[in-house]
Amino acid sequence: MKALIFDCDGVLVDTERDGHRVAFNRAFAQIGYTFEWDVGLYEELLKVAGGKERMRHYFDTKGWPEDVANQDSFIRELHKSKTDIFMRIIENGELPLRPGVARLVDEAIEANVELAVCSTSNERAVNLIVERLLGPERKAHFKIILAGDVVSKKKPDPEIYHLALQHLGHRPKDCVVVEDSRNGFLAAQAAGIPCVITTNSYTEEEDFTGADMVVRELGDPPGECVNIECLQKFSQK
C-alpha cells in the first residue's frame, strides 16, 4: 500500500448527526426559519451527497421559503452560514476524532504510507478538522486534501477518487480508501480502489456488499483495531 485515503465526515469525525445536522438547524434558526431537520429526516437527506445539494433537494421537495428571490444565491449564502457554524462547533471541541483515527494515521506515517483526504464537504471545514483534531504535525504528512467543489460530480461518482489518483500518482490497487457510507463505497469501488468501511449510526444498515472490510470503528487498544498491516493486505489483492 502506497497511500491511505480517508473520507472526512463519518470517518475522521462522526459529524453528520451531531455536527452538520445541528449546524444546518442553527443556520435555519439564525435567519428566522422554524423548520428543523430531526434525526430521522436527516438520515433520509444523507442519501443526497453534498450540503448544498441536500438543501436544494429538501426545498424542492418541501417547498421553498416565500422570501427566497434567487434560489442559487440563497443556497450559497445559507450554506456559508452553516459552514461557519459547523467550524465553530469543531473549534469549541464539541466533536472528537473517531476511535482509532489518530492511531492509524500515526501507523501510516511510521510505515511511509502517503495520506490523503477525499470529501464532498466544504473545503474550509475539512481542513479545519484535519488541522485542529489531528494536529499540524500530522496534517503536514497529508499529501493532498481534496474537498468541496473540487470536482463537478460528487460521490457516488468516482470523480474525486480519480482526481486523487492523478495527484498521488498511484494505481488504484496501490491505495486503500476508508469510507463510512454506501455513496462513498460506490465511489471508491467505481475507481477500483480497495475500500474499508467504518460505519456509524446513520450508515450501519446500508449495503456494503463487496467492501474489503466492514467494522463499526477503526478502534484503539485494548479493543480490536484495524491496523496498517491489515490494510496492506487489501492493496495487495
ROBA-7595 format. One record per residue (C-alpha): residue in three letters; x, y, z; residue number from 1. Coordinates in nm, 4 decimals. Example, Ala and Ser with C-alpha at 12.3 -4.5 7.8 and 13.67 -1.06 7.14 Angstrom:
<rs>
<r "Ala", <1.2300, -0.4500, 0.7800>, 1> <r "Ser", <1.3670, -0.1060, 0.7140>, 2> 
</rs>
This chain:
<rs>
<r "Met", <0.0000, 0.0000, 0.0000>, 1> <r "Lys", <0.1403, 0.3343, -0.1047>, 2> <r "Ala", <-0.1446, 0.5645, 0.0017>, 3> <r "Leu", <-0.4239, 0.5627, 0.2608>, 4> <r "Ile", <-0.7193, 0.7834, 0.1667>, 5> <r "Phe", <-0.9777, 0.8940, 0.4225>, 6> <r "Asp", <-1.3241, 1.0328, 0.3735>, 7> <r "Cys", <-1.3913, 1.3036, 0.6345>, 8> <r "Asp", <-1.7490, 1.3162, 0.7617>, 9> <r "Gly", <-1.8372, 0.9973, 0.9440>, 10> <r "Val", <-1.4814, 0.8635, 0.9133>, 11> <r "Leu", <-1.2461, 1.1102, 1.0828>, 12> <r "Val", <-1.5266, 1.2567, 1.2937>, 13> <r "Asp", <-1.8860, 1.1411, 1.3481>, 14> <r "Thr", <-2.0059, 1.4709, 1.2119>, 15> <r "Glu", <-2.3390, 1.4055, 1.0483>, 16> <r "Arg", <-2.5854, 1.3606, 1.3353>, 17> <r "Asp", <-2.4268, 1.5929, 1.5929>, 18> <r "Gly", <-2.2275, 1.8254, 1.3680>, 19> <r "His", <-2.3670, 1.9064, 1.0253>, 20> <r "Arg", <-2.7309, 1.8429, 1.1208>, 21> <r "Val", <-2.7010, 2.0713, 1.4216>, 22> <r "Ala", <-2.5224, 2.3358, 1.2138>, 23> <r "Phe", <-2.7957, 2.3298, 0.9470>, 24> <r "Asn", <-3.0637, 2.3776, 1.2132>, 25> <r "Arg", <-2.8746, 2.6645, 1.3785>, 26> <r "Ala", <-2.8328, 2.8291, 1.0376>, 27> <r "Phe", <-3.2068, 2.7972, 0.9705>, 28> <r "Ala", <-3.2934, 2.9443, 1.3112>, 29> <r "Gln", <-3.0403, 3.2242, 1.2664>, 30> <r "Ile", <-3.2456, 3.3710, 0.9802>, 31> <r "Gly", <-3.5784, 3.3090, 1.1475>, 32> <r "Tyr", <-3.6984, 2.9796, 0.9980>, 33> <r "Thr", <-3.8855, 2.7482, 1.2347>, 34> <r "Phe", <-3.8452, 2.4185, 1.0479>, 35> <r "Glu", <-3.5876, 2.1730, 1.1774>, 36> <r "Trp", <-3.4122, 1.8653, 1.0410>, 37> <r "Asp", <-3.4639, 1.5954, 1.3020>, 38> <r "Val", <-3.2505, 1.2818, 1.3256>, 39> <r "Gly", <-3.4832, 1.0700, 1.1123>, 40> <r "Leu", <-3.5272, 1.3298, 0.8382>, 41> <r "Tyr", <-3.1539, 1.3922, 0.8180>, 42> <r "Glu", <-3.0934, 1.0211, 0.7719>, 43> <r "Glu", <-3.3070, 1.0409, 0.4561>, 44> <r "Leu", <-3.1383, 1.3613, 0.3394>, 45> <r "Leu", <-2.7967, 1.1967, 0.3677>, 46> <r "Lys", <-2.8848, 0.9928, 0.0609>, 47> <r "Val", <-2.8105, 1.3169, -0.1281>, 48> <r "Ala", <-2.4338, 1.3845, -0.1327>, 49> <r "Gly", <-2.3192, 1.7401, -0.0571>, 50> <r "Gly", <-2.4652, 2.0024, 0.1766>, 51> <r "Lys", <-2.5800, 2.2489, -0.0888>, 52> <r "Glu", <-2.7334, 1.9676, -0.2903>, 53> <r "Arg", <-2.9041, 1.8375, 0.0259>, 54> <r "Met", <-3.0670, 2.1733, 0.0959>, 55> <r "Arg", <-3.1810, 2.2140, -0.2634>, 56> <r "His", <-3.3370, 1.8663, -0.2583>, 57> <r "Tyr", <-3.5163, 1.9459, 0.0676>, 58> <r "Phe", <-3.6598, 2.2744, -0.0583>, 59> <r "Asp", <-3.7509, 2.1255, -0.3971>, 60> <r "Thr", <-3.9435, 1.8550, -0.2119>, 61> <r "Lys", <-4.0972, 2.0501, 0.0768>, 62> <r "Gly", <-4.1277, 2.3924, -0.0860>, 63> <r "Trp", <-3.9054, 2.6995, -0.0890>, 64> <r "Pro", <-3.9472, 2.9783, 0.1704>, 65> <r "Glu", <-4.1625, 3.2613, 0.0331>, 66> <r "Asp", <-3.8896, 3.5225, 0.0850>, 67> <r "Val", <-3.6402, 3.3474, -0.1469>, 68> <r "Ala", <-3.5884, 3.5565, -0.4613>, 69> <r "Asn", <-3.2864, 3.3755, -0.6037>, 70> <r "Gln", <-3.2523, 3.0081, -0.5193>, 71> <r "Asp", <-2.8845, 2.9782, -0.6127>, 72> <r "Ser", <-2.7692, 3.2737, -0.4023>, 73> <r "Phe", <-2.9976, 3.1670, -0.1157>, 74> <r "Ile", <-2.8434, 2.8190, -0.1068>, 75> <r "Arg", <-2.4926, 2.9600, -0.1395>, 76> <r "Glu", <-2.5322, 3.2106, 0.1471>, 77> <r "Leu", <-2.7191, 2.9712, 0.3744>, 78> <r "His", <-2.4554, 2.7042, 0.3229>, 79> <r "Lys", <-2.1802, 2.9546, 0.4021>, 80> <r "Ser", <-2.3545, 3.0409, 0.7312>, 81> <r "Lys", <-2.3979, 2.6731, 0.8084>, 82> <r "Thr", <-2.0272, 2.6098, 0.7430>, 83> <r "Asp", <-1.9248, 2.8942, 0.9760>, 84> <r "Ile", <-2.1451, 2.7462, 1.2489>, 85> <r "Phe", <-2.0073, 2.3972, 1.1860>, 86> <r "Met", <-1.6498, 2.5212, 1.2176>, 87> <r "Arg", <-1.7346, 2.6875, 1.5492>, 88> <r "Ile", <-1.8678, 2.3513, 1.6663>, 89> <r "Ile", <-1.5299, 2.1958, 1.5802>, 90> <r "Glu", <-1.3316, 2.4816, 1.7358>, 91> <r "Asn", <-1.5370, 2.4533, 2.0554>, 92> <r "Gly", <-1.4392, 2.0888, 2.0909>, 93> <r "Glu", <-1.7933, 1.9579, 2.0529>, 94> <r "Leu", <-1.6822, 1.6830, 1.8111>, 95> <r "Pro", <-1.3885, 1.4490, 1.8843>, 96> <r "Leu", <-1.1997, 1.2260, 1.6423>, 97> <r "Arg", <-1.3497, 0.8819, 1.5994>, 98> <r "Pro", <-1.1668, 0.5971, 1.7801>, 99> <r "Gly", <-0.8598, 0.4683, 1.6010>, 100> <r "Val", <-0.8176, 0.7545, 1.3554>, 101> <r "Ala", <-0.5125, 0.9181, 1.5160>, 102> <r "Arg", <-0.3535, 0.5778, 1.5805>, 103> <r "Leu", <-0.3977, 0.4624, 1.2187>, 104> <r "Val", <-0.2639, 0.7927, 1.0831>, 105> <r "Asp", <0.0442, 0.7541, 1.3045>, 106> <r "Glu", <0.0923, 0.3959, 1.1827>, 107> <r "Ala", <0.0721, 0.5130, 0.8206>, 108> <r "Ile", <0.3310, 0.7845, 0.8847>, 109> <r "Glu", <0.5609, 0.5315, 1.0514>, 110> <r "Ala", <0.5216, 0.2959, 0.7525>, 111> <r "Asn", <0.5891, 0.5764, 0.4994>, 112> <r "Val", <0.2402, 0.5398, 0.3544>, 113> <r "Glu", <0.1124, 0.8616, 0.1954>, 114> <r "Leu", <-0.2023, 1.0140, 0.3426>, 115> <r "Ala", <-0.4936, 1.1878, 0.1716>, 116> <r "Val", <-0.8489, 1.3074, 0.2365>, 117> <r "Cys", <-1.1275, 1.2959, -0.0239>, 118> <r "Ser", <-1.4526, 1.4544, 0.0896>, 119> <r "Thr", <-1.7630, 1.6129, -0.0616>, 120> <r "Ser", <-1.7807, 1.8528, 0.2366>, 121> <r "Asn", <-1.6756, 2.2168, 0.2445>, 122> <r "Glu", <-1.3017, 2.2610, 0.1957>, 123> <r "Arg", <-1.2637, 2.5000, 0.4912>, 124> <r "Ala", <-1.4401, 2.2608, 0.7259>, 125> <r "Val", <-1.2386, 1.9578, 0.6150>, 126> <r "Asn", <-0.9074, 2.1403, 0.6535>, 127> <r "Leu", <-1.0126, 2.2644, 0.9984>, 128> <r "Ile", <-1.0954, 1.9104, 1.1124>, 129> <r "Val", <-0.7561, 1.7819, 0.9978>, 130> <r "Glu", <-0.5690, 2.0829, 1.1392>, 131> <r "Arg", <-0.7411, 2.1108, 1.4777>, 132> <r "Leu", <-0.8235, 1.7499, 1.5586>, 133> <r "Leu", <-0.5283, 1.5635, 1.4076>, 134> <r "Gly", <-0.2874, 1.8484, 1.4674>, 135> <r "Pro", <-0.0492, 2.0408, 1.2387>, 136> <r "Glu", <0.2302, 1.7799, 1.2630>, 137> <r "Arg", <0.0053, 1.5030, 1.1324>, 138> <r "Lys", <-0.1564, 1.7336, 0.8760>, 139> <r "Ala", <0.1871, 1.8027, 0.7275>, 140> <r "His", <0.2039, 1.4351, 0.6252>, 141> <r "Phe", <-0.1148, 1.4563, 0.4148>, 142> <r "Lys", <-0.0077, 1.4817, 0.0525>, 143> <r "Ile", <-0.3494, 1.6023, -0.0649>, 144> <r "Ile", <-0.6759, 1.7164, 0.0905>, 145> <r "Leu", <-0.9493, 1.7252, -0.1743>, 146> <r "Ala", <-1.2859, 1.8625, -0.0679>, 147> <r "Gly", <-1.5935, 2.0611, -0.1620>, 148> <r "Asp", <-1.6360, 2.1776, -0.5196>, 149> <r "Val", <-1.3005, 2.0494, -0.6466>, 150> <r "Val", <-1.4977, 1.8090, -0.8685>, 151> <r "Ser", <-1.8154, 1.8596, -1.0710>, 152> <r "Lys", <-1.9772, 1.5321, -0.9646>, 153> <r "Lys", <-1.9909, 1.4181, -0.6056>, 154> <r "Lys", <-1.9972, 1.0689, -0.4582>, 155> <r "Pro", <-2.1167, 0.8079, -0.5571>, 156> <r "Asp", <-1.9489, 0.9340, -0.8756>, 157> <r "Pro", <-1.5802, 0.8303, -0.8626>, 158> <r "Glu", <-1.4502, 1.1654, -0.9954>, 159> <r "Ile", <-1.2901, 1.2720, -0.6667>, 160> <r "Tyr", <-1.1038, 0.9411, -0.6383>, 161> <r "His", <-0.9860, 0.9579, -0.9987>, 162> <r "Leu", <-0.8540, 1.3060, -0.9204>, 163> <r "Ala", <-0.6817, 1.1785, -0.6069>, 164> <r "Leu", <-0.5077, 0.9029, -0.8029>, 165> <r "Gln", <-0.3841, 1.1615, -1.0526>, 166> <r "His", <-0.2403, 1.3778, -0.7745>, 167> <r "Leu", <-0.0887, 1.0851, -0.5878>, 168> <r "Gly", <0.0486, 0.9193, -0.9000>, 169> <r "His", <-0.0518, 0.5714, -0.7858>, 170> <r "Arg", <-0.2547, 0.2882, -0.9332>, 171> <r "Pro", <-0.5914, 0.2134, -0.7670>, 172> <r "Lys", <-0.4696, -0.1189, -0.6267>, 173> <r "Asp", <-0.1785, 0.0589, -0.4547>, 174> <r "Cys", <-0.4188, 0.2577, -0.2357>, 175> <r "Val", <-0.6849, 0.1890, 0.0283>, 176> <r "Val", <-0.9880, 0.4093, 0.0992>, 177> <r "Val", <-1.1640, 0.4371, 0.4356>, 178> <r "Glu", <-1.5306, 0.5308, 0.3942>, 179> <r "Asp", <-1.8457, 0.5215, 0.6068>, 180> <r "Ser", <-2.1362, 0.5379, 0.3600>, 181> <r "Arg", <-2.2686, 0.3499, 0.0592>, 182> <r "Asn", <-2.2195, 0.6577, -0.1610>, 183> <r "Gly", <-1.8545, 0.6733, -0.0597>, 184> <r "Phe", <-1.8084, 0.2999, -0.1030>, 185> <r "Leu", <-1.9618, 0.3080, -0.4522>, 186> <r "Ala", <-1.7283, 0.5939, -0.5486>, 187> <r "Ala", <-1.4199, 0.4048, -0.4302>, 188> <r "Gln", <-1.5405, 0.0829, -0.5909>, 189> <r "Ala", <-1.6021, 0.2550, -0.9251>, 190> <r "Ala", <-1.2480, 0.3946, -0.9102>, 191> <r "Gly", <-1.1137, 0.0438, -0.8491>, 192> <r "Ile", <-0.9663, 0.1257, -0.5051>, 193> <r "Pro", <-0.9889, -0.1247, -0.2175>, 194> <r "Cys", <-1.2289, 0.0074, 0.0458>, 195> <r "Val", <-1.2676, -0.0410, 0.4210>, 196> <r "Ile", <-1.5954, 0.0725, 0.5780>, 197> <r "Thr", <-1.6230, 0.2126, 0.9292>, 198> <r "Thr", <-1.9948, 0.2518, 0.9926>, 199> <r "Asn", <-2.1835, 0.4979, 1.2115>, 200> <r "Ser", <-2.5417, 0.5180, 1.3393>, 201> <r "Tyr", <-2.6618, 0.6549, 1.0049>, 202> <r "Thr", <-2.4872, 0.4040, 0.7802>, 203> <r "Glu", <-2.4739, 0.0755, 0.9720>, 204> <r "Glu", <-2.7742, -0.0677, 0.7823>, 205> <r "Glu", <-2.6501, 0.0266, 0.4337>, 206> <r "Asp", <-2.5443, -0.2314, 0.1775>, 207> <r "Phe", <-2.1655, -0.2694, 0.1643>, 208> <r "Thr", <-2.1532, -0.5916, -0.0340>, 209> <r "Gly", <-1.8122, -0.6114, -0.1979>, 210> <r "Ala", <-1.6272, -0.3974, 0.0556>, 211> <r "Asp", <-1.2925, -0.5375, 0.1696>, 212> <r "Met", <-1.3835, -0.4920, 0.5361>, 213> <r "Val", <-1.6768, -0.3523, 0.7354>, 214> <r "Val", <-1.6226, -0.2513, 1.1006>, 215> <r "Arg", <-1.8050, -0.0315, 1.3498>, 216> <r "Glu", <-1.4892, 0.1685, 1.4184>, 217> <r "Leu", <-1.1168, 0.1604, 1.3469>, 218> <r "Gly", <-1.0607, 0.1006, 1.7172>, 219> <r "Asp", <-0.7996, 0.1622, 1.9822>, 220> <r "Pro", <-0.6280, -0.0832, 2.2219>, 221> <r "Pro", <-0.7150, -0.2850, 2.4196>, 222> <r "Gly", <-1.0096, -0.3491, 2.1845>, 223> <r "Glu", <-0.9927, -0.4795, 1.8305>, 224> <r "Cys", <-0.8135, -0.2468, 1.5888>, 225> <r "Val", <-0.7823, -0.2034, 1.2141>, 226> <r "Asn", <-0.4073, -0.1660, 1.1705>, 227> <r "Ile", <-0.1782, -0.0742, 0.8846>, 228> <r "Glu", <-0.0694, -0.4366, 0.8324>, 229> <r "Cys", <-0.4291, -0.5381, 0.7748>, 230> <r "Leu", <-0.4806, -0.2623, 0.5162>, 231> <r "Gln", <-0.1584, -0.3584, 0.3377>, 232> <r "Lys", <-0.3179, -0.6959, 0.2554>, 233> <r "Phe", <-0.6140, -0.5347, 0.0804>, 234> <r "Ser", <-0.3918, -0.3323, -0.1521>, 235> <r "Gln", <-0.2043, -0.6500, -0.2500>, 236> <r "Lys", <-0.5092, -0.8426, -0.3759>, 237> 
</rs>
